[in-house]
Amino acid sequence: MNTSVSPRTALSVNVNKVALLRNTRHLGIPSVTRAAQICLEAGAQGITIHPRPDERHIRAQDVFELHELLKSWPGAEFNIEGNPTQNLMDFIRQTRPHQATFVPDSEDQFTSDHGWSFPQDAERLKPLIAECKALGVRVSLFMDPIPEQMAAAKAVGADRVELYTEPFAANWGKSEQEQQLQTYARAAQAALDAGLGINAGHDLNRDNLAAFVARVPGLAEVSIGHALIADALELGYAETVKAYQACIDAGMAAKKS
Protein backbone atom coordinates (compact mmCIF):
# COMPACT_ATOMS: atom_id res chain seq x y z
CA MET A 1 0.00 0.00 0.00
CA ASN A 2 1.30 3.47 -0.94
CA THR A 3 1.10 5.63 2.17
CA SER A 4 3.98 8.05 1.51
CA VAL A 5 3.42 11.77 1.98
CA SER A 6 2.77 13.37 -1.38
CA PRO A 7 4.43 16.49 -2.76
CA ARG A 8 2.61 19.76 -2.15
CA THR A 9 -0.91 19.92 -3.58
CA ALA A 10 -1.10 22.27 -6.57
CA LEU A 11 -3.81 24.93 -7.00
CA SER A 12 -5.43 25.25 -10.42
CA VAL A 13 -7.79 28.21 -10.74
CA ASN A 14 -10.95 27.66 -12.78
CA VAL A 15 -11.79 30.94 -14.54
CA ASN A 16 -15.18 29.95 -15.93
CA LYS A 17 -17.07 32.34 -13.66
CA VAL A 18 -14.97 35.27 -14.87
CA ALA A 19 -16.18 34.45 -18.39
CA LEU A 20 -19.76 34.10 -17.15
CA LEU A 21 -19.73 37.65 -15.78
CA ARG A 22 -18.07 39.00 -18.91
CA ASN A 23 -20.70 37.40 -21.11
CA THR A 24 -23.51 39.42 -19.51
CA ARG A 25 -22.34 42.47 -21.53
CA HIS A 26 -20.46 43.09 -24.78
CA LEU A 27 -17.56 45.07 -23.33
CA GLY A 28 -14.99 42.33 -22.90
CA ILE A 29 -14.70 42.89 -19.16
CA PRO A 30 -13.73 41.33 -16.89
CA SER A 31 -10.92 39.83 -18.96
CA VAL A 32 -10.51 36.08 -18.62
CA THR A 33 -6.87 36.14 -19.68
CA ARG A 34 -6.07 39.01 -17.31
CA ALA A 35 -7.68 37.11 -14.44
CA ALA A 36 -5.62 34.04 -15.29
CA GLN A 37 -2.42 36.07 -15.50
CA ILE A 38 -2.97 37.71 -12.11
CA CYS A 39 -3.69 34.34 -10.52
CA LEU A 40 -0.52 32.87 -12.00
CA GLU A 41 1.52 35.87 -10.86
CA ALA A 42 0.10 35.35 -7.36
CA GLY A 43 1.32 31.75 -7.28
CA ALA A 44 -1.40 29.54 -8.79
CA GLN A 45 0.14 26.45 -10.36
CA GLY A 46 -2.41 26.11 -13.13
CA ILE A 47 -5.48 27.37 -14.94
CA THR A 48 -8.60 25.26 -15.52
CA ILE A 49 -11.44 25.89 -17.97
CA HIS A 50 -14.58 23.96 -18.88
CA PRO A 51 -15.77 25.15 -22.31
CA ARG A 52 -19.34 23.96 -22.72
CA PRO A 53 -20.96 23.59 -26.16
CA ASP A 54 -23.36 26.50 -25.53
CA GLU A 55 -20.47 28.85 -24.62
CA ARG A 56 -22.39 30.11 -21.61
CA HIS A 57 -19.07 31.07 -20.04
CA ILE A 58 -15.78 30.00 -21.64
CA ARG A 59 -15.80 30.60 -25.40
CA ALA A 60 -13.60 29.06 -28.06
CA GLN A 61 -11.57 32.26 -28.29
CA ASP A 62 -10.82 32.04 -24.56
CA VAL A 63 -9.40 28.55 -24.99
CA PHE A 64 -6.91 29.70 -27.59
CA GLU A 65 -6.02 32.94 -25.80
CA LEU A 66 -5.35 31.05 -22.56
CA HIS A 67 -3.32 28.50 -24.49
CA GLU A 68 -1.12 31.35 -25.73
CA LEU A 69 -0.89 32.88 -22.25
CA LEU A 70 0.26 29.61 -20.68
CA LYS A 71 3.15 29.42 -23.14
CA SER A 72 4.70 32.26 -21.12
CA TRP A 73 4.30 30.24 -17.91
CA PRO A 74 6.28 27.02 -18.51
CA GLY A 75 5.92 25.95 -14.88
CA ALA A 76 2.11 26.24 -14.88
CA GLU A 77 -0.39 23.71 -16.18
CA PHE A 78 -3.33 24.18 -18.53
CA ASN A 79 -6.27 21.89 -17.73
CA ILE A 80 -9.28 21.69 -20.06
CA GLU A 81 -12.38 19.94 -18.71
CA GLY A 82 -15.42 18.68 -20.55
CA ASN A 83 -17.30 15.80 -22.04
CA PRO A 84 -15.10 14.17 -24.69
CA THR A 85 -18.17 13.15 -26.69
CA GLN A 86 -19.15 16.83 -27.17
CA ASN A 87 -16.73 19.67 -28.01
CA LEU A 88 -13.76 18.82 -25.81
CA MET A 89 -11.65 16.74 -28.19
CA ASP A 90 -11.37 19.48 -30.83
CA PHE A 91 -9.83 21.77 -28.22
CA ILE A 92 -7.50 19.00 -27.06
CA ARG A 93 -6.30 18.34 -30.60
CA GLN A 94 -5.67 22.01 -31.32
CA THR A 95 -4.05 23.10 -28.04
CA ARG A 96 -2.61 19.91 -26.49
CA PRO A 97 -3.01 21.09 -22.90
CA HIS A 98 -1.06 19.52 -20.08
CA GLN A 99 -4.21 17.78 -18.82
CA ALA A 100 -7.64 16.86 -20.15
CA THR A 101 -10.26 16.17 -17.51
CA PHE A 102 -13.12 14.08 -18.86
CA VAL A 103 -16.47 14.97 -17.24
CA PRO A 104 -19.73 13.12 -18.02
CA ASP A 105 -21.92 16.22 -18.37
CA SER A 106 -24.92 16.47 -20.66
CA GLU A 107 -24.93 19.50 -22.97
CA ASP A 108 -27.56 21.40 -20.96
CA GLN A 109 -26.33 20.37 -17.51
CA PHE A 110 -26.27 23.18 -14.93
CA THR A 111 -23.01 22.02 -13.36
CA SER A 112 -21.02 18.82 -13.00
CA ASP A 113 -22.74 16.58 -10.46
CA HIS A 114 -21.53 13.01 -10.93
CA GLY A 115 -18.58 10.98 -12.14
CA TRP A 116 -18.06 8.27 -14.74
CA SER A 117 -19.29 4.74 -14.04
CA PHE A 118 -17.64 1.45 -14.86
CA PRO A 119 -17.98 -0.82 -16.68
CA GLN A 120 -20.75 1.19 -18.40
CA ASP A 121 -18.51 3.99 -19.71
CA ALA A 122 -15.37 1.99 -20.39
CA GLU A 123 -15.67 1.26 -24.10
CA ARG A 124 -16.48 4.81 -25.20
CA LEU A 125 -13.72 6.29 -23.04
CA LYS A 126 -10.87 3.99 -24.03
CA PRO A 127 -10.22 5.31 -27.57
CA LEU A 128 -10.61 8.94 -26.49
CA ILE A 129 -8.15 8.49 -23.63
CA ALA A 130 -5.74 6.74 -25.98
CA GLU A 131 -5.95 9.63 -28.44
CA CYS A 132 -5.18 12.18 -25.74
CA LYS A 133 -2.21 10.21 -24.51
CA ALA A 134 -0.91 9.86 -28.08
CA LEU A 135 -0.97 13.67 -28.21
CA GLY A 136 1.04 13.85 -25.00
CA VAL A 137 -1.93 14.99 -22.89
CA ARG A 138 -2.44 13.60 -19.38
CA VAL A 139 -5.99 12.33 -18.81
CA SER A 140 -7.95 12.69 -15.58
CA LEU A 141 -11.41 11.19 -15.12
CA PHE A 142 -14.03 12.96 -13.00
CA MET A 143 -15.10 10.30 -10.49
CA ASP A 144 -17.34 9.83 -7.49
CA PRO A 145 -15.41 8.73 -4.35
CA ILE A 146 -16.07 5.02 -4.80
CA PRO A 147 -12.94 2.96 -4.05
CA GLU A 148 -14.09 0.01 -6.14
CA GLN A 149 -14.18 2.19 -9.29
CA MET A 150 -10.56 3.32 -9.18
CA ALA A 151 -8.93 0.23 -10.66
CA ALA A 152 -11.43 0.37 -13.52
CA ALA A 153 -10.45 3.99 -14.22
CA LYS A 154 -6.84 2.90 -14.44
CA ALA A 155 -7.76 -0.01 -16.69
CA VAL A 156 -9.21 2.29 -19.37
CA GLY A 157 -5.96 4.24 -19.49
CA ALA A 158 -6.53 7.20 -17.16
CA ASP A 159 -3.50 8.82 -15.56
CA ARG A 160 -5.45 10.50 -12.77
CA VAL A 161 -8.91 10.79 -11.27
CA GLU A 162 -10.55 14.01 -10.15
CA LEU A 163 -12.64 13.24 -7.08
CA TYR A 164 -16.00 15.01 -7.18
CA THR A 165 -16.08 16.83 -3.83
CA GLU A 166 -19.56 18.36 -3.65
CA PRO A 167 -20.84 15.67 -1.21
CA PHE A 168 -17.95 16.49 1.12
CA ALA A 169 -18.53 20.24 0.83
CA ALA A 170 -22.30 19.88 1.35
CA ASN A 171 -21.68 18.06 4.65
CA TRP A 172 -18.99 20.39 5.95
CA GLY A 173 -19.80 21.40 9.52
CA LYS A 174 -22.43 18.68 9.84
CA SER A 175 -22.41 15.35 11.64
CA GLU A 176 -21.51 13.58 8.38
CA GLN A 177 -18.30 15.57 7.92
CA GLU A 178 -15.97 12.95 9.36
CA GLN A 179 -17.64 10.14 7.46
CA GLN A 180 -17.20 12.08 4.24
CA LEU A 181 -13.51 12.66 4.93
CA GLN A 182 -13.05 8.96 5.54
CA THR A 183 -14.88 8.15 2.29
CA TYR A 184 -12.60 10.41 0.26
CA ALA A 185 -9.50 9.15 2.01
CA ARG A 186 -10.43 5.55 1.14
CA ALA A 187 -11.17 6.44 -2.48
CA ALA A 188 -7.88 8.30 -2.79
CA GLN A 189 -5.94 5.40 -1.30
CA ALA A 190 -7.62 3.01 -3.72
CA ALA A 191 -6.60 5.32 -6.57
CA LEU A 192 -3.02 5.39 -5.34
CA ASP A 193 -3.00 1.61 -5.03
CA ALA A 194 -4.22 1.37 -8.63
CA GLY A 195 -1.38 3.61 -9.82
CA LEU A 196 -3.45 6.75 -10.39
CA GLY A 197 -2.70 10.35 -9.53
CA ILE A 198 -5.37 12.23 -7.59
CA ASN A 199 -7.04 15.56 -8.28
CA ALA A 200 -10.15 16.96 -6.63
CA GLY A 201 -12.69 19.68 -7.20
CA HIS A 202 -16.19 21.08 -6.80
CA ASP A 203 -17.25 23.41 -3.97
CA LEU A 204 -13.90 23.37 -2.20
CA ASN A 205 -13.42 26.70 -0.41
CA ARG A 206 -11.40 28.50 2.27
CA ASP A 207 -13.39 26.83 5.04
CA ASN A 208 -13.05 23.20 4.02
CA LEU A 209 -9.91 23.02 1.87
CA ALA A 210 -7.27 22.61 4.58
CA ALA A 211 -9.06 19.66 6.18
CA PHE A 212 -9.52 17.97 2.82
CA VAL A 213 -5.84 18.36 1.93
CA ALA A 214 -4.82 17.07 5.35
CA ARG A 215 -6.92 13.92 5.20
CA VAL A 216 -6.79 12.85 1.55
CA PRO A 217 -3.57 11.03 0.66
CA GLY A 218 -1.67 11.70 -2.55
CA LEU A 219 -3.64 14.80 -3.51
CA ALA A 220 -1.76 16.23 -6.50
CA GLU A 221 -4.08 19.07 -7.49
CA VAL A 222 -7.25 20.88 -6.52
CA SER A 223 -9.23 22.77 -9.16
CA ILE A 224 -11.27 25.59 -7.64
CA GLY A 225 -13.48 28.07 -9.44
CA HIS A 226 -16.80 29.24 -8.04
CA ALA A 227 -15.76 29.89 -4.45
CA LEU A 228 -12.38 31.30 -5.42
CA ILE A 229 -13.81 33.78 -7.93
CA ALA A 230 -16.54 34.75 -5.46
CA ASP A 231 -13.86 35.45 -2.84
CA ALA A 232 -11.90 37.44 -5.42
CA LEU A 233 -14.82 39.86 -5.79
CA GLU A 234 -14.11 40.92 -2.22
CA LEU A 235 -10.38 40.27 -1.80
CA GLY A 236 -8.99 40.58 -5.32
CA TYR A 237 -7.50 37.77 -7.38
CA ALA A 238 -3.99 37.91 -5.93
CA GLU A 239 -4.97 37.97 -2.26
CA THR A 240 -7.51 35.22 -2.87
CA VAL A 241 -4.95 32.95 -4.50
CA LYS A 242 -2.60 33.57 -1.57
CA ALA A 243 -5.40 32.71 0.86
CA TYR A 244 -6.13 29.41 -0.90
CA GLN A 245 -2.44 28.60 -0.99
CA ALA A 246 -2.32 29.21 2.75
CA CYS A 247 -5.15 26.70 3.18
CA ILE A 248 -3.18 24.15 1.18
CA ASP A 249 -0.07 24.83 3.24
CA ALA A 250 -2.07 24.35 6.44
CA GLY A 251 -3.43 21.07 5.16
CA MET A 252 0.00 19.86 4.11
CA ALA A 253 1.42 20.75 7.53
CA ALA A 254 -1.37 18.84 9.25
CA LYS A 255 -0.78 15.86 6.94
CA LYS A 256 2.86 15.67 8.01
CA SER A 257 2.24 16.12 11.73
Secondary structure, 3 states (H helix, E strand, C coil): CCCCCCCCCEEEEECHHHHHHHCCCCCCCCCHHHHHHHHHHCCCCEEEECCCCCCCCCCHHHHHHHHHHHCCCCCCEEEEEECCCCCHHHHHHHHCCCEEEECCCCCCCCCCCCCCCCCCCHHHHHHHHHHHHHCCCEEEEEECCCHHHHHHHHHCCCCEEEEECHHHHHCCCCCCHHHHHHHHHHHHHHHHHHCCEEEEECCCCCCCHHHHHHHCCCEEEEEECHHHHHHHHHHCHHHHHHHHHHHHHHHHHHHHC
